[in-house]
Amino acid sequence: MRLRNFKYLSFFIALTFFGFTALTSCEEDSSNDPNGNNNGTEKTWEPYKFDPNVSFTYEFYTMENGEEQSSGTIEIMIQDPAVEVNATIDGEFYSFSSDSHDAISENFQEAVNNTPAGIVIYQPYWENAFADQVIEEGASWSYNFEDGSVSFEVTGTDTYAGIEGYVVEYDIQNDSGENAMWELCANLGMSLPLMSHVESSDDSNSETFHLELTDYQE
């Protein structure tokens, strides 16, 4: 695989590690739906709670310092419990599968992490960061961690592959001056995001990775 085009900042390694550390100094400010549609029911997103026999197809592209580096499609087929991932990257086809675990989520992690999409579609800290948070327009919350902070805001809704979801924007900063602006779109009934877009930068480099759902089959 042509991974030479994916020179992600070490910051992302820290983000993955962040998923396994305790979140501290949580500040939450959840507001009602500005459209007046709040019915008092908590609405939370639980990523990686897979139903079997579904498939997700995504298109993605990456950019470095404003120039496109790579693009392609990724199909994720959730079986029971096997997971298969087929990717076309810059015109080259790759296939990955995992059936070595009893849990679908573990097979998903193993299979998808072999693809460049792994960094924007599997972030283990999402399970902690979104846990018990009400996802509705206007909601916001933040966390501090050992070397920085992350703040979240639900800014509205958007639609991908005919499926509507909530748009969540968040800003991640660490004490070394590295910064990532992340945006994702999540349908609360689906185990994977509809869209994931991250832009990271330091003093000398900027990188973008965009992935969006183009088809979903049950």
N, C-alpha and C positions, 0 to 999 in steps of 0.2 A: 504493500500500500504506500502511496506517495505521501507519507507523513512529514516529509521535509518541509511541506508548506504550512505545517501547523506548529508554529514556534510560540506556544502560549506562555505567557508570563508565569514565573514561579508563584505569583500571587494566587493562581487558580489552585495550585497544590495546597496552599494555605487554606483556601475556601473549603476544599474537600476535608481537610483536617478539622476545620471549624465544625463540620457536621457531627463529629464525634466528641466534641467538647461541650461543657455545660454553657448554656446561654445565661448571661447575667444582666442585671440592671435593666430588666424589661420594662418598657413604657408603652402602654397601649392607649389608643384613643379611637374607639370604634364609634362611628356616627350612623345615623339612620340613612336609609336610601333617599337621596335628594329628590327622587321622582315620586316619593310617597308610597313606594311599594313594599316597605318593610312590614312584615306580618308578625314580627316578634320571634320568629323561628331562627335559631342559630344556623348559619350557613358556613360550613367549613370545607376546606379542600384537603383530601387525604391522598397524596400521590402514592403510586406503586401498590394500590389495593386492586390487583388485577382480577378481572373476570376472564375465564378461558375462552378460546375460540373467537378472538377478535384480532383485527389487524389495523395498524396505523401506517400511513405513507406520508413521508415528509420530503420537502425540498429544502436544500440548504445552500448557503454560500459563505465563504470567509473572505475577509479583506485585511490587508496589512498596510498601514500608512496610506489609506485611501485607495489602494489598488487591489482588485480582486485576485485572490490566490487560488481558490478552488471552489467547485460547486458540484451538485449532484442530487441524487435521491436516495432515501433510506426507507425501506419497508420493514416494519417490526411485526412479526406474526406471533401472537401469544397463544400457545397451545396449552396442554395440561399434563405435566407442568413444563414441557419443553418450550423454549423460545428460539426462534430463528430470525436472523437479521440479514437482509439482502441489501447491498449498497452498490450504487453506481457512482463512482467518484472520478470526475474528469474523464468520463467515457470508459472507465475500466470497472468491471463487475467483481464484487467480492461477496462472499457468503459466510456467515458465522452462525453457530448454533450452540446451545447448551441444554443438556438434559441430565446433568450430574447432580442436581439438587431436587429435593422434594417440593420446595417452595417455588412458585412461579417467579416471585420477586428476585430470588437469588439467581435463577437462570437468566432472567432479564438483565440483571446487573453484569453478569459474566459475559453475556453475548454482546450487549450494546457497548460495553467498555472497550471492545475491540475495534470500534468505529470512531471516526472523528466526532460524531454526534454525541458520544458519551459525555463530553464535558458540559454540554448545554441541555441534555435531556435526563441525565442521571446525576443529581446533586443530592447526596444523602442528607445534607442539612435541611433540605426543604421539609422533610417530615417533622423536624423539630420547629423550624421557623414558622410553619403554618399551623402547627398543632393548636387546636382550640381557638384559633383566631377567626372572628366573624368576617367573611369575605362579602363585602357589599360596597357600593360606590361611596367614597368618602372615608372609608376606614383607613387607619394608619397605625403602625406600631414600629418599635425599634428595639434593637438589642446591642449591648456592648459585649465584645469578647476580648480575649487577652491582648491582642495586638491591634484592635481597631473597633469599628462599629458598622452596623448595617441598619438601614431604615427602609420601611415598606410603606407604600401608599396605593390604594385601589383607586385608579383614576377614571374608570369607565368600563365599557364593554366593547368587544369586537367579535367578528365572525370569521372562522376559517373552516373550509370544507363544509359550509352550511351549518356549522355548529357555533353557537354563541357562547362566549366565556367572558370572565372578568379580566381586565387588564391590570396587572400589578407591576408597578415600577419600584425598583429599589436601588439604593446607592450603597456601595460597599467601599470602605476606606480602611487602609491600615497605616500603621505608624511610620512606614517606610516611604510614604508619599504615593504609593500605587493606589489606583482608583478604578472601580468597575461600575458602570451603569448597566443595570440589568432590567429587562422588561419581559414579562411572560404573560400569556393569556391562558387562563385555566377555566375549564368547565367543571363545576363542582362534582359532577357525576362521573368524570373520566379520570383514569389513573395517570395519564400523561398530559403534559401541557399541549395546548393547541398551537402555541407559538412560543419561541424562546429566542431572545435577542440580547446579546451582551456586547458592550464596548468597553475595552480596558485600555489604560494608558499609563505610562510613566513619563519621565522627562525626555525620553528619546524615541519612544515607540508607541504606536496605537494599533489595536487589533479589534476586529469585529467578527462575530459569528452570528448568523441568522438562520433559524430553522422554523418552518411553518408547516402545519398539517394541510395536505391536499386531498386526502381520502381516508375515510374510516369505515370499516366493515365489521358487522357483527355476525 
